[in-house]
Each structure stands twice: as structure tokens, then as C-alpha cells.
Amino acid sequence: MAHPSQLGFQDAASPIMEELLHFHDHTLMVVFLISTLVLYTITIMMTTKLTNTNSMDAQEVEMVWTILPAIIMIVIALPSLRILYLMDEISDPHLTVKSIGHQWYWSYEFTDYDTMMFDSYMVPSNDLTPGQFRLLEVDNRMVIPMESPVRMLITAEDVLHSWAIPSLGVKTDAIPGRLNQTTFIATRPGVYYGQCSEICGANHSFMPIVIESVPINYFENWSLLMMET
């Protein structure tokens, strides 16, 4: 599990997040090459004593600096559109969970089960146990089976919220009166932390999200326990 306070991206725990990390590296390399070319051009222009007598009429240069940026934009746009399509594709989910944002906590409804719903509040600092993260731990974690497509239905009861888990590459707005959906697959067991990413009021910083990915047999035992309680 990546520490939430580390610099840069957290370790990818889903295929979508792996694609996002690859796209980030791809785009960063393009920006690096452009910056290098611009710096080289500026250095040459500042250090040379030669002048061009045809500086007022250079159609070739104008064609290059018009076509080259267009090609660069295509190189960046095509992988981006591919990832957007993958993030929007929802096919045959194994589990559907409805997440409702409140001021200031989350509630979860497992729609495949009749009586499985609960609220998830942040654990106060005084009640934390050794090893738990301050302002990130909750009293009821959302448990999901690993390596299974999970569909999230996300809405809000009062104001705008945003349900975000960085290590899973998920960030979806929770809007009152509207039901947004997203999907993800946790590729390995672990505990993944997130927070509301919309400034939703005074206690905006105190409505964390915790997902626990477990093997399917552990999830079945947990679901039976939740339905009994």
C-alpha cells in the first residue's frame, strides 16, 4: 500500500490507474522533448553571431511550426481518448455499490443484497489505534472482492461531493438528484484510502473513503456478517 502522504502518484492498484500512470509518463516525455528543443533553439539564437538575410520570408519554418504541434497534439490525444473510453466502459459488473455523500460522511448500499447498507464516518483522532492513519480511517470500511469488476453508483443527498480513490484511478462527482456511475477492478488485496475531492463545506476534510480489497471467500463471510447485524 502506498502511503497517502508520499510525493507523486500512489502505487497503481487497478488496470485503469496503470494506464493513467503510463499516459502520464508518455505525456511527460513529450513535454520534456519539447522543452529540450526550445531550450536548444534559444541557446543557439543567443550564442551565434550569424544572421539570416531571409528572416522576413520563411514559409518552410512556418509550415514546420504549424504542422509539428498538430502532430504532437495527436500523439497526446489518441492515448487520452483510449483511456477515457476504458474508464467509461462498464460491462458485466460482479458487484454494484451505491455511495451517497452527506455532510460530512458517506453511506454505502450494496444493491445486490437486500439489507446491506451502512454509514461510514471518520474515526476521531482520540480513538485511533496504532497503525491507523489520522483523518483517513473510518469506522466502517467498504469491503470488495479483489479481481472483480465493481460498479459504483454515486450521488449526494445535500451538496456537491466527489468520490475519489487515487490508487484505483477513480474520481467521480456526487451530485444531488443525479446518479453517476464508474467502475474499477482492484487487482490485489489491500486497503486503499481516498477523500472527498469537492469543497463541500466546513467539514470537507473529514469525510474520508476507505476500501478494503479481500479474496472472494473473505468478502462472502463479511457480507453475511453485515446482513446479520
Secondary structure, 3 states (H helix, E strand, C coil): CCCCCCCCCCCCCCHHHHHHHHHHHHHHHHHHHHHHHHHHHHHHHHHCCCCCCCCCCCHHHHHHHHHHHHHHHHHHHHHHHHHHHHHHCCCCCCEEEEEEEECCEEEEEECCCCCCEEEECECCHHHCCCCCCCCCCECCCEEEECCCCEEEEEEECCCCEEEEEHHHCEEEEECECCCEEEEECCCCCEEEEEEECCCCCCCHHHCEEEEEEECHHHHHHHHHHHHHC
